[in-house]
Amino acid sequence: MSKISAYINFKNNQCAEAMTFYQSVLGGELSLMPVKDSPMKENFPGELQQGILHANLTGSDFNLLGTDMPNSNIEAVVGLLSLTITCANKAEVNQKFADLAKGGKVVHEVMTFFAGTMGNVIDKYGIGWGIFTDEK
């Protein structure tokens, strides 16, 4: 069975901070591999040694991955992808929305519409989130 996971390239060595924040919102188990502790450390210059080579946040129904490693296309892809959380109920939508909006930007306040309840935010790391439930 195939599974799709999101992989985020962070700017300014924000991967560890962002992934720890996402763990506080989503739960799950987080593993962080700094470049300096990786088997590939010799392949990276000194200024990249403090960055995260690979981060993995895994929950029972999600997998979120990340890195601090430079990507020459990062400007082209930031903001073009949004992640969606499907919640069990409106209370969970409101809580996750509030958590992700801290330090970020509200795009659409939580609202009820024909298919349920949802809101959209861009978090403090520039990642867009849609938070949804089919509960009205």
Solvent accessible surface area in square Angstrom, and as a share of the most:
residue,aa,sasa,rsa
1,M,243,1.08
2,S,107,0.69
3,K,130,0.55
4,I,168,0.86
5,S,44,0.28
6,A,20,0.16
7,Y,97,0.37
8,I,10,0.05
9,N,39,0.20
10,F,12,0.05
11,K,79,0.33
12,N,131,0.67
13,N,79,0.40
14,Q,53,0.23
15,C,0,0.00
16,A,34,0.26
17,E,103,0.46
18,A,0,0.00
19,M,0,0.00
20,T,71,0.41
21,F,30,0.13
22,Y,0,0.00
23,Q,56,0.25
24,S,88,0.57
25,V,10,0.06
26,L,38,0.19
27,G,33,0.32
28,G,32,0.31
29,E,136,0.61
30,L,42,0.21
31,S,66,0.43
32,L,68,0.34
33,M,78,0.35
34,P,31,0.20
35,V,0,0.00
36,K,91,0.38
37,D,97,0.50
38,S,3,0.02
39,P,124,0.78
40,M,95,0.42
41,K,87,0.37
42,E,148,0.66
43,N,107,0.55
44,F,43,0.18
45,P,66,0.42
46,G,60,0.58
47,E,134,0.60
48,L,39,0.19
49,Q,35,0.15
50,Q,125,0.56
51,G,1,0.01
52,I,11,0.06
53,L,29,0.14
54,H,67,0.30
55,A,0,0.00
56,N,45,0.23
57,L,0,0.00
58,T,52,0.31
59,G,16,0.16
60,S,125,0.81
61,D,121,0.63
62,F,48,0.20
63,N,30,0.15
64,L,8,0.04
65,L,31,0.15
66,G,0,0.00
67,T,8,0.04
68,D,12,0.06
69,M,22,0.10
70,P,97,0.61
71,N,55,0.28
72,S,119,0.77
73,N,90,0.46
74,I,28,0.14
75,E,127,0.57
76,A,67,0.52
77,V,76,0.43
78,V,68,0.39
79,G,59,0.57
80,L,144,0.71
81,L,106,0.53
82,S,73,0.47
83,L,23,0.11
84,T,94,0.54
85,I,24,0.12
86,T,103,0.60
87,C,9,0.05
88,A,82,0.64
89,N,57,0.29
90,K,66,0.28
91,A,74,0.58
92,E,56,0.25
93,V,0,0.00
94,N,73,0.37
95,Q,105,0.47
96,K,32,0.13
97,F,17,0.07
98,A,48,0.37
99,D,23,0.12
100,L,0,0.00
101,A,20,0.16
102,K,123,0.52
103,G,70,0.68
104,G,33,0.32
105,K,128,0.54
106,V,60,0.34
107,V,66,0.38
108,H,94,0.42
109,E,115,0.51
110,V,43,0.25
111,M,101,0.45
112,T,73,0.42
113,F,59,0.24
114,F,172,0.72
115,A,41,0.32
116,G,0,0.00
117,T,1,0.01
118,M,48,0.21
119,G,0,0.00
120,N,38,0.19
121,V,1,0.01
122,I,64,0.33
123,D,4,0.02
124,K,90,0.38
125,Y,26,0.10
126,G,26,0.25
127,I,25,0.13
128,G,10,0.09
129,W,9,0.03
130,G,3,0.03
131,I,0,0.00
132,F,47,0.20
133,T,0,0.00
134,D,106,0.55
135,E,75,0.33
136,K,130,0.55
